[in-house]
Amino acid sequence: MERLLSPAMHRRVLLLNLLNEPNGWVTSEELAEKIKCSKKTVILDCQYIEDRWSDYFTLEVSRKYGIRLIASPYQSIHEIYIEIIKESNAFSFLESIFFSPNQSAAYWEEKFYLSNSSLYRLSNLILSALKERKIELSRSPYYVYGKDERKVRYFFTSYFIEVYGNRDWPFPFDKDKLFALADKIAAKFELELNDGQIVHLVNSIAVTIIRESQGFLIKKKRDPINNYVKKMIDIKKYQKEVEEILAPLEIVLPKNWYEDFCYSLFWWDFGWDNLQEKENVLTQANQLVDTIKEALTIEISDSSRESIVRLIEHVYAKHKMFPYKKYMVYDRFLYSSKIIRQTYLVLGAVVTKALRDLEKKMKFPWESMYLNELLHEISIRWDQLTEQSDAKRHQISVLVLSDLGKDHAKLLGSILADNFRDKIAITVQKYPYYDQPAQTIDNTFDLYVSNYALNHIDAGINMIVEDIPSFKNIMDLRGFIDKKRLVLPKDVPYLNV
C-alpha cells in the first residue's frame, strides 16, 4: 500500500527504513543504490526528514562511515509513519469511503477539493493497490467491496490498527464496552490472545458492525462457520451486549446481522473446513517449539507452549483467509526481528532455520512471509527466554589496566563488575604502571580495558575508557561484551544439519 503515498514520500519512507537499522552506519552510496536515486536526492531527503522530524531523531554524518540515525529516547519513530499515512490524500480518501460509502464523485470532489481528473487519478491509484488484495473499489457511487467480505473487513481492521493503534479511537462506539466484549469472547473460547490480538479483535468488531450497518454482508452460506453458529446456542449470549453498544447510535442492522457478526469474528478458531488440516498444523506447531527448545537447550512452560501453538494456528488460519501483506506502510515486526537476530544470534538463527524447514515441509510461507512476526511473538511468549538464552552465553575474560596505577585499575574493575556482573571474569593489574613495561602482558584475554592504548595488543580487543568511564564507554563496552559472548551458530548442531 506504499504506492498510495506520493513518490517523494514513498522514497523518504524507504530511506527512513534503511536509516532505522540496528546496524548503525550506512553510506550515501548504499542508500542511493537501494532506493534507486542519486546521492544528491539522498542528501536532500535526509535533510528533509531530519528538519521535519527533529523531535524524533538526529542524523549523524561522517566522511569515513556515512550516515546513522540517533533516535530520541523520548519519542517513537513509529509515530512518523502514522503521521505520513494520515497526511496522505489517498489513505484519507480511502478511510472516508469506509465511513461514508455510496457517495458520488461530486461529493468527494467537494470534500477533498479535487478536480474530476484528480479524483479519477486518485481513485485509480487506490483501485490498483486494493486489487493486490483481491478488493475492489466502485466509483459509481464510491464504495469498497470484494467477493469475500471478510478480506475487506480484515484489510480495514489492519489499517485502523496501524494508523490509530490503541491510543486513538476512530469509531463511533464506546471503546470500553468493545474491549469488555473482546475480553469476554477471548476468555469464553480460551483463545489465548495477547494484548495486540485483543486490540485486533476490538477493531474487527468495530469494522464488522459498521460494514453490516452499511449493508455489506458475508455471502458464503456453505462455509462450515455457518453450521457452527447455528449449533452454538450459547454464542447468542453476546448478541445483547452488541445491541447495547449500538443502542445510543441508532444504527439499524439487517435481520441476519448476528450470524454474519459471528462468522466475521470466529473464522480463525472455527472456520476450518478440514479438521485433519487443523490437527496437522497443531502437530507441526508443537514440533517447531520442540525443535527450538532442543536446539537452544532451554525449557518452556506449558502455558508458553500453548500460547505459541495457538499463535501459529492463528497465523495459519489468518493466511488462509488473507494471504497478503498485512501492513500499510510500516512493518512493526521488522525492526524488532532484526534486533533479536542481532542480539540473540543463535535464537534468531534457530528460529529462521526451523521456519524455513517447516515452510518446505508444509508448502506454507512460514519463513518467507511470517519470520519477523513469529520471531517477535515467540520472543514475547516464551517465558524467561532472554534469561535462559543469556545463561547459555559464556563469560568473557577481561584484563583491566591503568597508567594511574593498580589502585585506579582496581576502581575500574569495580565499575565493570557493577555494570556487567557475571557476564565477565575480571583480572586487575597487580603492579604499578611504572613497573608494567618490565612485565609481560598476557595475550590470552578476550578483552583488555585500559585508559591508554596498549601497543602489543590488537586494537580490536583493547577498549580504551576515560579515567572514570563515561556513559558512552559503558555502552560501547556493553556492545562489545554482548557480541563477544554470543555462541556462534557452528556451536549449535541443529544449524549444521
C-alpha positions in Angstrom: 0.0 0.0 0.0 3.1 2.3 0.0 2.1 3.2 -3.6 -0.7 5.4 -2.1 2.0 7.8 -0.9 3.4 10.4 -3.2 6.6 9.2 -5.0 8.7 11.6 -2.9 7.2 10.4 0.4 7.4 6.8 -0.6 11.2 7.3 -1.3 11.6 9.0 2.1 9.8 6.1 3.9 12.3 3.7 2.2 15.2 5.9 3.3 13.9 6.1 6.9 13.5 2.3 6.9 17.2 1.9 5.9 18.4 4.5 8.3 16.4 3.0 11.2 18.5 -0.2 11.0 20.1 -1.6 14.2 23.5 -1.9 12.5 24.0 1.9 12.6 26.2 3.5 9.8 25.3 3.3 6.2 26.9 5.2 3.3 25.0 7.5 0.9 26.2 5.3 -1.9 24.5 2.3 -0.4 21.3 4.3 0.3 21.2 5.6 -3.3 21.6 2.2 -4.7 18.9 0.6 -2.6 16.4 3.4 -3.1 17.4 3.8 -6.8 18.0 7.5 -6.8 21.0 9.9 -6.9 23.3 10.6 -3.9 22.1 14.2 -4.1 18.5 13.1 -3.7 19.5 11.0 -0.7 21.2 14.0 1.0 18.2 16.3 0.3 15.8 13.6 1.6 17.9 13.2 4.7 17.8 16.9 5.3 14.0 16.9 4.8 13.3 14.1 7.3 15.7 15.5 9.9 14.3 19.0 9.6 10.7 17.8 9.7 11.0 15.2 12.5 13.9 16.6 14.5 12.0 15.7 17.8 12.2 12.1 16.9 15.9 11.7 15.8 19.0 13.3 14.6 21.2 12.2 11.7 25.0 12.0 12.3 27.2 12.3 9.3 30.7 11.0 9.0 33.0 11.2 5.9 34.5 7.9 7.0 31.4 5.9 8.0 28.5 7.5 6.2 25.2 8.4 7.9 23.5 7.0 11.0 20.2 7.7 12.8 20.3 8.6 16.5 16.7 8.1 17.9 15.4 10.2 20.6 14.7 8.4 23.9 11.6 10.4 24.3 9.8 9.7 21.0 8.9 6.7 19.0 9.8 6.7 15.3 6.6 4.7 14.8 4.7 8.0 15.1 6.4 9.3 12.0 4.8 6.6 9.9 1.4 7.2 11.4 1.7 10.9 10.5 2.8 10.1 7.0 -0.3 7.9 6.5 -2.7 10.4 8.0 -1.3 13.2 5.7 -1.7 11.0 2.5 -4.7 12.1 0.4 -5.1 8.6 -0.9 -5.3 7.0 2.6 -7.6 9.8 3.9 -9.9 9.3 0.9 -9.9 5.5 1.5 -10.8 5.9 5.1 -13.5 8.4 4.3 -15.1 6.0 1.8 -15.1 3.4 4.6 -17.2 5.6 6.9 -19.3 7.2 4.2 -19.8 4.8 1.3 -22.2 5.3 -1.6 -21.3 8.9 -2.2 -21.0 10.4 -5.6 -17.9 11.7 -7.4 -19.2 15.2 -6.9 -19.4 14.7 -3.2 -15.7 13.7 -2.9 -14.5 16.4 -5.3 -16.1 19.0 -3.0 -14.9 17.3 0.2 -11.3 16.9 -0.8 -11.1 20.0 -3.1 -10.3 17.8 -6.1 -10.9 18.3 -9.8 -12.7 15.5 -11.6 -9.5 14.4 -13.3 -7.6 14.5 -9.9 -10.3 12.4 -8.3 -10.1 9.9 -11.1 -6.3 9.5 -10.8 -6.5 9.2 -7.1 -9.2 6.5 -7.2 -7.2 4.7 -9.9 -4.2 4.6 -7.6 -6.4 3.2 -4.7 -8.1 0.7 -7.0 -4.7 -0.6 -8.2 -3.4 -1.1 -4.6 -6.6 -2.8 -3.4 -6.6 -5.2 -6.3 -3.4 -6.7 -5.0 -5.5 -7.9 -2.0 -8.5 -9.0 -4.1 -10.5 -6.0 -3.1 -12.4 -3.7 -5.4 -13.4 0.0 -5.5 -16.7 1.1 -7.1 -16.8 4.6 -8.4 -20.5 4.9 -9.3 -21.1 5.5 -6.4 -17.9 5.1 -4.3 -17.6 2.1 -2.0 -15.2 -0.7 -1.3 -16.3 -4.3 -1.8 -15.0 -7.8 -2.6 -16.0 -11.3 -3.4 -15.0 -12.3 0.1 -16.3 -9.6 2.5 -14.0 -11.0 5.2 -11.0 -9.8 3.3 -12.4 -6.3 3.1 -13.0 -6.3 6.9 -9.6 -7.7 7.7 -8.0 -5.1 5.5 -9.7 -2.2 7.2 -9.1 -3.7 10.6 -5.3 -3.8 9.8 -5.5 -0.2 8.5 -7.1 1.2 11.6 -4.7 -0.7 13.9 -1.7 0.7 12.1 -2.9 4.2 12.0 -4.7 4.5 15.3 -3.4 1.7 17.5 -4.8 1.5 21.0 -4.4 5.2 21.8 -6.7 6.9 19.3 -10.2 5.7 18.6 -11.7 6.5 15.2 -15.0 4.6 15.7 -18.4 6.0 17.0 -18.7 3.3 19.7 -18.0 3.1 23.4 -14.4 1.8 23.4 -14.5 0.4 26.9 -17.6 -1.7 26.1 -15.9 -3.2 23.0 -12.9 -4.1 25.0 -15.0 -5.7 27.6 -16.8 -7.8 24.9 -13.5 -8.8 23.4 -12.1 -9.9 26.7 -15.3 -12.0 27.4 -15.1 -13.7 24.0 -11.4 -14.5 24.4 -12.0 -15.9 27.9 -15.0 -17.9 26.8 -13.3 -19.6 23.9 -9.9 -19.8 25.5 -8.3 -18.1 22.6 -5.1 -17.3 24.4 -4.9 -13.8 22.8 -2.2 -11.4 23.9 -2.8 -7.6 24.2 -2.1 -7.0 20.5 -4.6 -9.6 19.4 -7.2 -8.2 21.7 -6.8 -4.9 20.1 -7.2 -6.6 16.7 -10.4 -8.3 17.9 -11.8 -5.0 19.1 -11.1 -3.2 15.9 -12.5 -6.2 14.0 -15.7 -5.9 16.0 -16.0 -2.2 15.2 -15.3 -2.7 11.5 -17.7 -5.6 11.3 -20.6 -3.6 12.8 -20.0 -0.7 10.6 -19.9 -2.8 7.4 -23.0 -4.6 8.4 -24.9 -1.4 9.1 -23.9 -0.3 5.5 -25.4 -3.5 4.1 -22.1 -5.3 3.3 -22.6 -8.9 4.5 -20.7 -12.2 4.1 -22.4 -14.3 1.5 -20.7 -17.7 1.8 -23.6 -19.7 3.2 -22.0 -23.1 2.8 -19.0 -22.3 4.9 -18.5 -24.5 8.0 -18.8 -21.5 10.3 -22.4 -21.1 9.4 -23.2 -24.5 10.8 -21.2 -23.8 13.8 -23.0 -20.5 14.6 -26.4 -22.2 14.2 -25.5 -25.1 16.5 -23.8 -23.0 19.2 -26.8 -21.6 21.0 -24.5 -20.3 23.8 -22.9 -17.8 21.4 -26.2 -15.9 21.4 -25.2 -14.6 24.8 -23.2 -11.9 23.1 -26.0 -10.5 21.0 -27.4 -8.4 23.8 -24.0 -6.9 24.6 -23.5 -5.9 20.9 -27.0 -4.4 20.8 -26.3 -2.4 23.9 -23.2 -0.9 22.2 -25.3 0.0 19.2 -28.3 1.4 21.1 -27.1 5.0 21.6 -26.1 5.3 17.9 -29.5 4.4 16.4 -27.7 2.0 14.0 -30.1 -0.2 12.1 -28.7 -3.6 11.2 -30.1 -6.2 8.8 -32.2 -9.1 10.1 -29.5 -11.7 9.9 -26.7 -9.5 11.2 -25.8 -11.6 14.2 -24.9 -14.7 12.2 -22.8 -12.5 9.9 -21.2 -10.9 13.0 -20.2 -14.3 14.4 -19.0 -15.5 11.0 -16.7 -12.5 10.8 -15.2 -12.8 14.2 -14.8 -16.5 14.8 -13.2 -17.6 11.5 -9.7 -18.2 13.0 -11.0 -20.7 15.5 -14.0 -22.4 14.0 -13.7 -21.8 10.2 -11.6 -24.9 9.5 -13.1 -26.9 6.6 -10.7 -29.7 7.3 -10.2 -30.8 10.9 -7.3 -33.0 9.8 -5.6 -29.9 8.4 -6.0 -28.2 11.8 -4.6 -31.1 13.7 -1.6 -31.2 11.3 -1.0 -27.5 12.0 -1.1 -28.0 15.7 1.2 -31.0 15.5 3.7 -29.1 13.4 3.5 -26.1 15.8 4.4 -28.4 18.8 7.2 -29.9 16.8 8.5 -26.4 16.0 8.5 -25.5 19.7 10.4 -28.8 20.4 13.0 -28.0 17.7 13.7 -24.6 19.2 13.7 -25.9 22.8 16.2 -28.7 21.9 18.4 -26.7 19.7 18.8 -24.0 22.3 18.7 -26.5 25.2 16.2 -24.4 27.2 12.9 -25.1 28.9 9.4 -23.9 28.2 6.3 -23.8 30.4 3.0 -25.4 29.4 1.3 -22.0 29.2 4.0 -20.6 27.0 3.9 -23.6 24.7 0.1 -23.3 24.4 0.4 -19.6 23.6 2.9 -20.2 20.9 1.0 -23.1 19.4 -2.2 -21.0 19.3 -0.2 -18.2 17.7 0.9 -20.5 14.9 -2.6 -21.8 14.4 -3.9 -18.3 14.3 -1.3 -17.2 11.7 -2.1 -20.2 9.5 -5.8 -19.5 9.6 -5.3 -15.8 9.1 -3.2 -16.5 6.0 -5.9 -18.9 4.6 -8.3 -16.0 4.8 -6.0 -13.1 3.9 -2.8 -14.3 2.2 -1.4 -10.8 1.6 0.9 -8.3 3.3 -0.9 -7.2 6.4 0.6 -3.7 7.0 0.1 -0.5 5.0 3.4 1.3 5.3 5.3 0.3 8.5 6.1 -3.3 9.5 6.5 -3.0 13.3 7.8 -6.6 13.4 10.7 -6.0 11.0 12.8 -3.8 13.3 12.3 -5.9 16.4 13.1 -9.0 14.4 16.4 -7.5 13.3 17.3 -6.5 16.9 16.5 -10.0 18.1 18.6 -11.7 15.4 21.5 -9.3 16.2 21.3 -9.5 20.0 20.3 -13.2 20.3 22.2 -14.6 17.3 21.6 -18.3 18.0 17.9 -17.8 18.8 17.4 -15.9 15.5 19.3 -18.5 13.5 17.5 -21.4 15.0 14.0 -19.9 14.6 14.9 -18.9 11.0 16.1 -22.4 10.1 13.2 -24.1 11.8 10.6 -21.9 9.9 12.5 -22.5 6.7 12.3 -26.3 7.2 8.7 -26.0 8.1 7.9 -23.9 5.0 9.4 -26.6 2.8 7.5 -29.3 4.6 4.1 -27.7 4.6 4.4 -25.6 1.4 3.4 -22.5 3.5 5.3 -19.2 3.8 6.4 -19.6 7.4 9.8 -18.0 6.8 9.3 -16.0 3.7 6.3 -14.1 4.9 6.0 -14.6 8.7 9.5 -14.8 10.0 9.5 -11.3 11.5 6.2 -11.7 13.2 6.8 -15.1 14.6 10.3 -14.3 15.9 8.9 -11.2 17.6 5.9 -13.1 19.1 7.9 -16.2 20.1 10.4 -14.0 22.0 7.5 -12.4 23.9 5.5 -15.5 24.6 8.4 -17.9 25.6 8.7 -17.3 29.3 12.2 -16.3 30.5 13.6 -16.7 27.0 16.1 -13.9 27.3 17.2 -15.0 30.7 17.7 -18.6 29.6 19.5 -17.5 26.4 21.8 -15.2 28.3 22.6 -18.0 30.8 23.9 -20.1 27.9 26.4 -17.5 26.9 30.0 -17.9 28.2 31.8 -15.4 30.4 34.5 -13.4 28.7 37.9 -12.8 30.3 38.8 -9.2 30.9 42.2 -7.7 31.9 41.9 -4.2 33.4 45.0 -1.9 33.2 45.6 1.8 34.1 48.5 4.2 33.7 47.4 5.7 37.0 48.3 2.5 38.9 46.9 -0.6 40.4 44.6 1.2 42.8 42.9 3.0 39.9 42.8 -0.2 37.9 41.0 -1.8 40.9 38.4 1.0 40.7 37.9 0.4 37.0 37.4 -3.3 37.7 34.8 -2.5 40.3 32.9 -0.3 37.9 33.0 -3.0 35.3 31.8 -5.6 37.8 28.9 -3.4 38.9 27.8 -3.0 35.2 28.4 -6.4 33.8 28.4 -8.8 36.8 28.7 -12.4 35.8 29.0 -11.7 32.1 32.7 -11.1 32.6 35.6 -12.6 34.6 37.8 -9.7 35.7 41.6 -9.7 36.3 43.1 -6.4 37.5 46.8 -5.4 37.0 48.8 -6.3 40.1 51.8 -4.0 39.5 52.3 -0.2 39.5 52.2 1.3 36.0 55.9 2.3 36.1 56.8 -1.4 36.6 54.4 -2.6 33.9 56.8 -2.4 30.9 59.0 -4.8 32.7 56.1 -7.2 32.9 54.8 -9.4 30.0 51.1 -8.6 29.4 49.3 -11.9 29.0 47.9 -12.1 25.4 45.2 -14.6 26.2 42.3 -12.4 27.4 39.1 -11.8 25.4 39.1 -8.1 26.2 41.6 -5.5 27.6 40.1 -2.5 29.2 42.5 0.4 29.9 42.7 4.2 30.0 45.6 4.2 27.5 46.5 2.3 24.2 48.3 -1.0 24.6 51.0 -1.3 21.9 51.3 -5.1 21.9 47.6 -5.9 21.9 45.3 -6.0 18.9 43.3 -2.7 18.9 40.2 -4.7 18.2 40.1 -6.1 21.7 41.6 -3.1 23.5 38.7 -0.9 24.7 40.1 2.5 26.0 38.0 4.3 28.6 38.2 7.6 30.5 39.7 7.6 33.9 36.1 7.3 35.2 34.2 5.5 32.4 31.6 7.7 30.7 28.1 6.5 29.7 29.4 6.1 26.2 32.3 4.0 27.4 29.9 1.7 29.3 27.6 1.4 26.2 30.5 0.6 23.9 31.7 -2.0 26.3 28.2 -3.5 26.6 28.0 -3.8 22.8 31.5 -5.5 22.6 30.8 -7.8 25.6 27.3 -8.9 24.4 28.7 -9.6 20.9 31.7 -11.5 22.3 29.5 -13.6 24.5 27.4 -14.9 21.6 27.6 -18.6 21.0 28.5 -19.0 17.3 25.9 -20.8 15.1 28.5 -23.5 14.3 28.3 -24.5 18.0 24.6 -25.4 17.6 24.3 -28.9 15.9 20.8 -28.2 14.6 22.1 -25.3 12.4 24.7 -27.5 10.8 22.4 -30.3 9.7 
